[in-house]
Amino acid sequence: MHDLWKDLTFGSRMLLKSPAVAIALLVTLAFGIAANCLAFSLINSFFIRPLPIQEPEQLVRIYSSFASGHQYFTVSYADYADMRQLSAVFSGVIVDEPVAASLGVRGASERLWGSRVSGDYFSVLGVRPAHGRFFSPEETSKSGGDPVAVLSYGLWQRRFLASPNVLGNTVILNGKPCTVIGVVPRDFHGTHIGLSPELWLPVQMEGRDRGARQYFVTGRLRPGITVDQARAALDVLAHRLQQSYPDTNQGIRFKLLPETKSRVHPVARGGILGFSGTLLAVAVLVLGVACANIAGILLVRAASRRKEIGARLALGATRGRIIRQFLTESALLSLLGGGLGLILAWAVTKVLGTVHFPTRVPLYFDVGLDMRVLGFSFLVTVSAGILFGLTPALEASKSDLVNMLKEGEAAAGWRRSRLRPALVAAQVALSTMLLIGAGLFLRSLQNARRVDVGFDPEGVVRTSLDLGLQGYRAAEARQFWRHLVERLTALPGTQSVSLASALPFELNITTMNLAPQGYQASRDGGWPSIEFAVVHPDYFRTLRIPLLEGRDFTARDTEFSPPVIIVNEVLARQFWPGTSAVGKRVTTGGRLLEVAGVARRGKHLTLGEQPKPFVYFPLGQSDAPAMTVLVRAAGAPAKALQEVRDAVRAMDNTVPLYNVTTMSEHVNFALFPAQGRSRSTQRCGPGRLNAHDVGPLRDVGSHGRATNI
């Protein structure tokens, strides 16, 4: 220990002897270690770190699977109730449905995201309240009771200043009084990676349509039950439901995945895993370049210390003692660089925590530095110290003693070293790999920007409003939208204005059962599941989506006129190959709708997706209080966005705006490599499209609560 302390002291003096060189080495090493730390932190947060719940390895996710092709969709409440009867397989089955909510505290309202959950949600997960209590059976057994809510720890601190007196108090939630009964633990953010509810509400068990597939289902396996046994039980249940409820369950099966393979939605898992792995590989290459660079510099410094080393050897020092001295100096350098790298990585994670992605559902990623990340960083730090320290240590200790003590032999000895060219070659090779990779990445981004998305985002600004959360009825919402469009259209520089319930690249899917008139569903195939959006007239003109035939929606398409739709060219060819689709009819939920026009195909979820069928419904024939406002205007986007804000506030200053950005920025998010289908829901069954089906009041688990019109 005494020798180690002397080595550390001497190593410190050597670093301070050349402070500029020491700082350069520390910064180089810190960036390499920080890159590895961040890359591993991303992998850890998505795929390694277990949820802060009791025995997470016993949890499984259950999804709906459609014979028409859609996989990993959500489940209806009625199907979930049947799953709960499989008590021989599951010790508990729970549901959650993310929802948007308007929270009013002390006269100020805020739009945030929460989750409606079954009454045993917290008990099945094994989560205990940090304060207060969770839901009682009476609060979820029937509707019409006093509303209650459980707060997230962050919301409790942010809006209620961590006051314990909030328990039992009443807040205004969606315009109605609601009692706060509890607060979840600090580290609990729900069960979906990427989403962090700020409050939890109980799901009421009455009036649940079996065709309304809007819930995420999680089950806890009984001890001794395997995943395969649970899948077999669900297959039997799915077959029985197909026989008993052919209108809603025809062609529908259930998919079951362990929690470790479904904490990231299965559709997005592959993309995120590939992106994270690539990021880690790049970080390792960066660290390799840094180590080779540091090793080369230390090798030069070792050559300049040959007389010193010769004197040590002459005084009786062994070669092992010399190697230990150099490795101690390298370890000191690596530990200092590792500490600096951790500080840098911590700062970056804090910045990442403040980044808001332009998605309808706020994304939350906890990439904090836990013990796994710290352990990985320590391992990387030690490995780096050995990697760049061993080469100069071996080189410095193997030279001839006589030559070491001669003047002028240092340079000659260095010239004869074979390690220097090897290190230079390694640096060149690794740097070349990084440059090639960076070039390919930039070329891929350039190619992605040239992908035809099917519309023109330049010059268009967007912002979303949710009138349903402010208590607007359907007729009031329609009147609000009409007056807002009139105000915005009258502004100087405005070229066109429209509204839409969903936009491309919003990481959500809204689907419905729709087929040509006279379609007969097969027993195994079920109905075609088609994605859709509700739009205001001029939507296609605002986004410059060409209409290939037929007409656009107009103000005459109201609830009192014959129902019409516009389909894209993919759906037109799929349903009516070789003939015009205009004037044809489709059926959904027992109703007939006429095709008024055919729009050009485009991208809807990702840039790399294959062309898929899509259908548009007119806002005048649908009740949709949650919409996105689209304005194409000349001039600066900031000015257009401010004019939209001013127009909304002039009409109702209590309505919050969210996702305020330009369409160009919105589309740029689609270039993010890990983008995938993170939320998917579907409803199959008769009914009219209404406000709650497409608006953010229910659209976080209902984003896609698909409805039939």
HELIX and SHEET records of a PDB file:
HELIX    1   1 HIS A    2  LYS A   17  1                                  16    
HELIX    2   2 PRO A   19  ILE A   43  1                                  25    
HELIX    3   3 ASN A   44  ILE A   48  3                                   5    
HELIX    4   4 PRO A   56  GLN A   58  5                                   3    
HELIX    5   5 TYR A   77  MET A   83  1                                   7    
HELIX    6   6 TYR A  121  LEU A  125  1                                   5    
HELIX    7   7 GLU A  138  SER A  141  1                                   4    
HELIX    8   8 TYR A  153  PHE A  160  1                                   8    
HELIX    9   9 PRO A  164  VAL A  166  5                                   3    
HELIX   10  10 VAL A  227  SER A  244  1                                  18    
HELIX   11  11 PRO A  246  ASN A  249  1                                   4    
HELIX   12  12 GLU A  259  LYS A  261  5                                   3    
HELIX   13  13 PRO A  266  SER A  304  1                                  39    
HELIX   14  14 ARG A  306  ALA A  314  1                                   9    
HELIX   15  15 ARG A  319  LEU A  352  1                                  34    
HELIX   16  16 MET A  371  SER A  397  1                                  27    
HELIX   17  17 LEU A  401  LEU A  405  1                                   5    
HELIX   18  18 GLU A  409  ARG A  415  1                                   7    
HELIX   19  19 LEU A  419  ARG A  449  1                                  31    
HELIX   20  20 GLY A  468  GLN A  470  5                                   3    
HELIX   21  21 ALA A  474  THR A  489  1                                  16    
HELIX   22  22 TYR A  539  THR A  542  1                                   4    
HELIX   23  23 GLU A  569  PHE A  575  1                                   7    
HELIX   24  24 LEU A  619  GLN A  621  5                                   3    
HELIX   25  25 PRO A  637  MET A  651  1                                  15    
HELIX   26  26 MET A  663  ASN A  668  1                                   6    
HELIX   27  27 PHE A  669  LEU A  671  5                                   3    
HELIX   28  28 ALA A  691  VAL A  694  1                                   4    
HELIX   29  29 ASP A  699  SER A  702  1                                   4    
SHEET    1   A 4 VAL A  75  SER A  76  0                                        
SHEET    2   A 4 ALA A 212  LEU A 221 -1                                        
SHEET    3   A 4 LEU A  59  PHE A  66 -1                                        
SHEET    4   A 4 ILE A 252  PRO A 258 -1                                        
SHEET    1   B 8 VAL A  75  SER A  76  0                                        
SHEET    2   B 8 ALA A 212  LEU A 221 -1                                        
SHEET    3   B 8 PHE A  90  VAL A 105 -1                                        
SHEET    4   B 8 ALA A 108  VAL A 117 -1                                        
SHEET    5   B 8 LEU A 199  PRO A 202  1                                        
SHEET    6   B 8 VAL A 148  LEU A 151 -1                                        
SHEET    7   B 8 LYS A 176  VAL A 183  1                                        
SHEET    8   B 8 HIS A 131  GLY A 132 -1                                        
SHEET    1   C 3 VAL A  75  SER A  76  0                                        
SHEET    2   C 3 ALA A 212  LEU A 221 -1                                        
SHEET    3   C 3 GLN A 682  ARG A 683 -1                                        
SHEET    1   D 4 VAL A  75  SER A  76  0                                        
SHEET    2   D 4 ALA A 212  LEU A 221 -1                                        
SHEET    3   D 4 PHE A  90  VAL A 105 -1                                        
SHEET    4   D 4 THR A 170  LEU A 173 -1                                        
SHEET    1   E 4 THR A 494  ALA A 500  0                                        
SHEET    2   E 4 ALA A 626  ALA A 633 -1                                        
SHEET    3   E 4 VAL A 460  ASP A 466 -1                                        
SHEET    4   E 4 LEU A 657  THR A 662 -1                                        
SHEET    1   F 6 THR A 511  ASN A 513  0                                        
SHEET    2   F 6 SER A 529  VAL A 535 -1                                        
SHEET    3   F 6 PHE A 614  PRO A 618  1                                        
SHEET    4   F 6 VAL A 564  ASN A 568 -1                                        
SHEET    5   F 6 ARG A 591  ALA A 599  1                                        
SHEET    6   F 6 LEU A 547  GLY A 550 -1                                        
SHEET    1   G 7 THR A 511  ASN A 513  0                                        
SHEET    2   G 7 SER A 529  VAL A 535 -1                                        
SHEET    3   G 7 PHE A 614  PRO A 618  1                                        
SHEET    4   G 7 VAL A 564  ASN A 568 -1                                        
SHEET    5   G 7 ARG A 591  ALA A 599  1                                        
SHEET    6   G 7 ARG A 585  THR A 588 -1                                        
SHEET    7   G 7 ALA A 515  PRO A 516 -1                                        
END                                                                             
